[in-house]
Amino acid sequence: MLQLASILHTQSFKIIIIHPESYFPNHSDHPHFTFKPIVDGFSEIGKHIPEKPDPSFFITYLNEHCADSFTDCLAGLLAELDAPPCVQVEF
């Protein structure tokens, strides 16, 4: 996905990476991207892990516990788009 983002960036797309707070890409490897962490709930996962978790357990857990954080983050990004552009006035 980061390779695709890099290709899109070369075509003048602005890239924003939304990632769980417990996993984050190395920002210095992609200084031209904007990174937005969201709450993933992994600090609370210990009490929910079954004795022998199915591999899909963690994906399901993320889907259930990141939805609100993702929605809030996306709403914030969309609100930024609706904000009037900054104008710099020089005298």
N, C-alpha and C positions, 0 to 999 in steps of 0.2 A: 504494500500500500504506500509506503514511503517513496518507493521508486516511481509509482504512478503520480504521487503528489509532486515529486521533483520534475517530472515531465510536464505536468500541468502548469507548474510554476514558471517553467521556461516559456510557456505560451501566455504569460501575463496573468495567470490566475492567482488570487490571494489564497493561501493555504492555511487553514486553521485545523489543528489536530485536537480533538477532544479525547482525553484518555483518563482511565481510572487513576485515582491518586496513588494506588499501590504499585502501579506500573507506569513508568514514564520513559519515553524515548530520550536519548541523549540530545538535549537542546543544542549543544555546541556542534553536533553533526549536521544540524539543519537550522542554521541561524536565520534563514529567510522565512521560516514557518512561525506561526503563532501557536502556542500550546496552551490549552485550557484544561486543567484537571477537574474531575468531578468526584464526588464522594462515592466510594464503591462498596462500603460496608464490610470490607475484609477484616477490619479490626474486631468485628463481632462474629466472624464466621466460625471461630473455634467451637462455640456451643451448638452449632448447626451441622457440623460435618458428621455424616454417618460413619460407622466403623470401617466399612469398605465402600468409599464413595465411587459411584459410577463416574466415568470421565466427563459426562455431560453435566454432572452436579455443579461444577464451578461456573459453567456457562449459564446454566439456569439461574444460579445464585446471582450472578452479575445482572442478568436480564431483569430479575425481580427487584434488586436493590439499587440499581443505577438509573432506573427509568425516571424517577422524580428529579434527580440531580441533572440528568441529561436534558430533560425538558426545561428546567430552569436555566441551564447554561445556554441552550439554543434560544430561549426567549430573550436572554440578555444580549446575545449576538444579533438577533433580529432587531431588538430595540436600538442597538448601536447603528444599524443601517438606516433606521427611521430618523435618527438625530440629524439636525442640520449640519452641513459640513463646516468645519472650522475655517474661518477666514482670517488671514494674517494681514493686518493693516500696518503699513510702514509710513512714517512721517518724515 
